[in-house]
Amino acid sequence: MELDNDEIRRYSRHLTLPEVGLEGQKKICSTSALCIGAGGLGSPIAMYLAAAGIGKLGVLDFDTVDLSNLQRQVIHGTGDIGQPKTKSAKEALNRINPNVQVVIHNTRLTSGNAFDIIQQYDIVVDGTDNFPTRYLTNDACVLLKKPNVYGSIFGFEGQTSVFAPHLGGPCYRCLYPEPPPPGTVPSCAEGGVLGVLPGIIGLIQATEVLKLALGRGVSLINRLLLYNALDMTFRELKLRRDPECPVCGKHPTITKLIDYEMFCGIKPGSGPTTTHHDEVTVQQMKEALENPKLGIKVIDVREANEHQIARIRGVPLFPLSQLDKRYGELDRGQSYYIHCKAGGRSMKALEFLREQGFKHVKSVKGGITAWSEQIDPSVPKY
């Protein structure tokens, strides 16, 4: 391919870099990359790859833009609320660089479609926020021999690497052979994330994509880069390939895509419309609060800073982080409904209290978020 005069001007700051030059920019413009996720990480990844002139840019997401996204998902704006993220992303990317072929995949990545989608691209960038999709992305990339540029964020910390066994490095399973038990790792919605953090990690991922396209520099293959924004520190861990890895080891046992929800311990029928036997609804919590004769008390296990944002009148605060010191203030013979923000921490509190001899405890499904949506809209959602 050849660059026209407008493209030469657009990419001139690349062309004057000896490490890139005209031939390097042609390589970038001939490379295709798939960004899985158009959220916190996907926003800077896609925007900077488009600006750099990546030839074909796939954007995969199935979610819609929400007001709570805008603190960090900079590819979307206030006017995009309610729109599919892929639609919003495509419009933004076309404004940045109309020369880039933007292909949207408005779908969830599954074992059924992963091969068909991923095989269309040279490089895959993992901007996901859940373990089933990370393992699925990893396994598909290993089996298709595609580099997987990985990143993850939480709170003030992020990490990134390049997983590419076909290029001599390890895969994601070599680093994390087994997923954590469900509910033990809080989501960004539960634990929060500094808005600029995905920008930093996402731009490192975009840098790795461009280096792979150019074939220049030292990539993060065999290395895990750890970043702490609060301390403003970077650390590096050396990685090595696990010869016993079930997908990239000497004797792989995973030769096709599996059920990743089941692998990560997510039970069928555990979606937002179903209630576990240890859970109650916000309607049942409302009934308990309004009718003391039922003999059920409600406690809040969120943290104090969250309690300042939104609270339910009359519900005492017992932060999960302090519950091991304060459970003595509770009555083992009493029935309790436990709520948090969305239901994850209340289930942890339930398990802890059961271990301490509390037999009559239930977790409130959906937590204060569901309360705001279904009972009292005056309670802020955060």
N, C-alpha and C positions, 0 to 999 in steps of 0.2 A: 504494500500500500504506500501511497505518497501523501504527504501533507500539503494542503492548499495554503495560500498566503494567510488566510484568516487563522487557520490552525497553527501555522508557524508563529504568528503573533500571540495567539492565545497561550501556547505552551513555551514561549520564548525563554522563560526563566528556567525551564527544564532543559531546553536545548543548549543553553550556555553552561550547563553543568557537564564537565568532562565525563562523569560517571553515567550520565544519561545520554545527552547529545541527540542528534536526529534519529539514529538507529534505535536508541533506547526508547525514545518517545513512540516510535513506530511499534515497538514491542508492547508498550503499554496499551496503545490504541488497538492492538490485535488480540489482547487478552480479555477473557470473559471471567467474571466473578459473580458468585451467588452470595448475597447477604441474607442469612436466615434470621429474620427478626427486623422490624422497622421501629424499634423502640429506643431505649437509652443508648445502647451500643450501636445499633443499626443506623441511627441518625448520623453521627459523625462519620462512620465508616462509609456509608453510601454517598454522603455529600462530598467528601474529599476524594473518593475514588472517581466520582463524576467530574469533579473539577480537574483532576489529574488527567482525564481523558481515557479512562478504561473503556475498551471497545464495546463490551456488552455487560450490562449490570442487571442481574436478577435481584428482585426484592420479594421475599416471601414472608407473609404475615396473614393472620386471619382475624385480627382484632380491629376494633374501631378506636378512634381518637377520643380520649377522655380528658376532662379538665385537669385531673391529677397527673397526666402524662407531661404536661407542658413545662414543668419545672426542670426537665432534663432532656426530653425528646424533641430536640430543636429543629427537626425536619418538619414538624407540624406546628400550626399556629392556632390561635383562638377560633378563627373562622372555620377550622377543619374539624371541630368537635362534632362527633357523631358520624364522621365519614370513615370509610375503611382506611386503615393506615397505608395500605399499598397505593390507593388512589392519591392520598395526600402526598405520599413520598414521591410518586411519579411526577406529579405536578411541580414539586419543588426541584427535583433533579433535572427536569426539562428546562426549568428557568436557569439553573446553574450552567448546564452545558447541553444544548440541543443536539450536539454531535454524538452524544452517547446513546446507544440503543438500550432503553430501559424496558425490561420485561418484568411484569408483575405476576406473582403467583398468590392470588388471594385465597389461600387455603392453609390448613394445618399440615405440617410435614408428618407423614405417617409411613409405616413400613410398606404400605401399598403403593405410595407415589414417590418415595425418596429416590429410588434408582432412576426413574424416568426424568425427574427434575434435575438431580445433581449431575448426571452424566452429560448434561448440556453445557457445563461450565468447566473452566480450567482450574479454578481455585474456589474453595468454599470458605466463607467467613461465618463463624458461629457467634451470633449475637443473641442467643436464646437466654431464657431465665428459668429453665426447669430441667431437672435431671433426665426424664425420659427422652426429651428431644436432644439433649447433649449426647447421650449414649447412642441414639439413633443416628445422629449426624456423624459421630465418630465411626460407627461400624460401616455405614454406607460409604464414607470417604475412604476407609481402609480397603474395602472390597473393590471399590472403583479406582483405587490408586489416585486419589485427589488430595492435595494439601488441605488441611483443616486448620484455619487460623482461629484459634480459640481465645475467648476472653470471658471473664465473669467479674461481677461487682457486688459489693454489699457494704452498706454503711459508708465508711471512709476508705475501704480497702478494695483493691482490684488485682487481678492476675491475668496473665496472657502468655501464650506459647504458640508454637506451630507444631502440629502433630502430622507427621508424614513418614510412616514406616517405609514406603517405597523410596524415600530419599535418605534412609538410614537412621531415622529417629524413632521415638516411641509414639504410641497413640494415647488417647485420653484414658483408655482402660489400664494402660501401664501405670499411670499416675493414680487413678482412682478405680481399682478393680471392682469394688462394690459400691452401690449408691448408699447414702445414709438412710436410716430408717425414716419412713414418711413422717413429716411434722417436726423432725429434729432440727432442720435448718430453716429458719424463718425466711419468708420471701421479703423482697424489698418493700412490699406493701405493709408487712408486719414490722420489719426492722428499720425501714427507712434507707435512703441513699442520698449522699451529697450530690446535688444537681450537676456539678462539673465533673464528677468522677467518671461517668461513662464517656465523657468527651475525651478525657486523657487516655483511658484504656482503648476506646474505639479508634483513636488516632494512631496508637501504637499498632493496632491490628491493621489499619489501612496502610501504614508504613510497611508492614511485613508483606502485604499483598503486592505492593509496588516493587519491593525488592525481589520477590519471587518472579514477578513478570519480567523484570530487568535481568535477573540472574546475577545480581551484584550484591556485595556486602555479605555480612554474616547474619544469617537468620536466627530466629529463636528456636529452631529445631534443636532438641536435646537440652533446652533451657526453659525454666519457668520464671518469668519476671513478676515479682511481687511489689506492689505499690501501696504505700500508706499515705493518704493525703493529709491526715491530721499531723503526722510527724514529718511530712514531706521527705520520705525516704524510699529508695528503691533497693530491693534485695534480689538476688538471683540464686536459684537452686539448679543444680545440674541434674538432668534427667537421663535415664537409660532405659532402653527397651527391655521389657520383661520377657524372657524366653518362654515363660509359661502363660503368656497372655492368650486368652481364648480366641482373640480375633487376629492378632498380628504376630503371635509367637511361633515357635518351631512346629508345633502340632496344633493348629487352630481347630477349635471345636465349633466356632460360629462361622458358618460359611454362607448364611443367608440371614436376612433381617428377621428379628424376633418380635414378641409382644413386649414393648419397652415399658408400658404402664405396669404390667405384671412384674417385670424384672425389677422395677423400682418400688414394688410393694403397694402400688395403687390398686385397690380392689375394684372390680367391676361394680357399677351401680353406686359409686361413691361421689357422684356429681352433686351439683348445687341443689337439685330438686329432691334428693333423698336424705333421710335422717337416720343416723346410726343409733343403735339401741342405747348408747351412752349420751345421746344428745336430746335436747328439747328445742322447740322453736321459740322465736321471740314472742309469739302470741302466748305461749305457756309462761314465759318469764313475766309478761305483762300481767297475766292472771295471778301469778304468785305475788307480785308487788301490790296489786290492788286488793287482794284477799288474804290478809294475815292468818285467817282461820285455817288456810291450807297448811300452815306450819313450814313453809319453805322460804329460806332466806337467799338473797342474791348477793354475790360478791364479784368485784371487778379485779382481774389480775393483770391489767395493763400497767405500764410504768407511769410515774407521777407526771412526767411531761405530757403524756397523752391524755391524762385525766384533766389537765388544764385546758386542752383543746376541746374536748367533748366529754360529757358525763351524763349519767342518768340519776336523777334526783333520788336520794335515799339509799343509793347503793355504795357500800363502803369499799375502799381501795385496799387490796392486798397484793401488791406487785409480785409477779412470779419470781422476780430476782430476790425477793425477801421472804418468800413463802416458807422456805426451810427454817427460817428463824421465827416466823410469826404464826405458824399453824397452831401453836399452843393457845392462841387467842380464840380459836374456833372450837365448837362443841362437836365431838365425834358422833353424838347421837342425833344431831340436827341434820335436816335435809338442806342441801345447798344447790343452787343453780349458779354456775360459774361462767362469766362472760369475759371476753377480751375484745380485740378489734374485729377479728374475722373467724375465730374458732380454733386456731392452731394452738395458741398458748393455753387456752382454757382446757384443751384436751390433755396437755402436759400437766397442768395443775391437777386435773382430775386423777391422772395416773399417780402423781406424787401423793395426793391426799389418800387415795385408796391404799397405798403402801403404808401410810401412817394409821390405818384403821378406820378411816371414814368410809362408811358403806353407802350412804345416801347422797351421792354427788352426781350431778349431771352437767354436761357442757352445753352452752347455748350456741346452737348452730348459727353461724354468720355474725355472731357478736354484735357490737354496737353499730357496725355498718348495716347489718340487717335491720336493727332497731330503727335507725334513721330512715331506711328505705321503706319499711313496712308499718312502723308504729308512729314515730314522731319525727317528721322532716325538719323540725326546728333544731334537732341535734346535728351539729356539723359533721359532714363526712370528710375524712382526711386520708 
